[in-house]
Amino acid sequence: GLAWANQPFVNDAPKIVNAMPMKSPESVELLSTDVKARPNLWSGTQHGTAAYRLRNRHGESVAQRFSLNSGYKVKSLTVDGVESSFTDLKNDMTWFRQVEFALPPGENIEVVVEYGGFPKMWSAVEAYMGGDEVSKRYIYLMGPSFAPVMDAHFDIQECELVAQLTLPGNLMPVIFGQGEAVLQETAPTGAKSWQLQAKGTMLYLYAADYERVEGSIPELTIEVYVRREHRQVMEQV
């Protein structure tokens, strides 16, 4: 099948990672991230365009990095609308690698990255057969597997990540942690357009035939998302 054309499914990262890369200079701050994601459920790939707003108070250009899944490639990168060169560092670590580019000084710089590919898993977990996945029945995209993650300082209260994506009507997106998925539109075909909202630099996306089940105890309401095929079993527990 088409999926086999994307082998190997694992990256070249070492099985033991002793240290993670250093953060960008203190002068660089991420202000917001806006993603238009286009998962291809037939080919099992993820594609998209990510627009970042950054502040660089260093006074001159700095070497800025972002992380993305090892199976993805950057198709283009612009800085304030101008095509910019970039370097794939090919430094696979866990499930991602880094790309570096020159970030000029400024208070509100727009960096737009077009990316895509077949998500690869970390070689250390190959035996577990788990990891990021895009399919007709299930989607799991973790951090830089959903969209490139800018390696920059940020204010968790102010830095927002907003993403747009369209899924078949049978798939409901759920964000792990703080964040929410808001239904925007349902097409005549049944496809649904969603807006994903989160704080910080990344999000973890799940999507499947979920149903939301609410439960409550005094002073606390609990929301649980379960697969439709499992709901009857849970109700019997």
Disulfide bonds with the S-S distance in Angstrom:
none
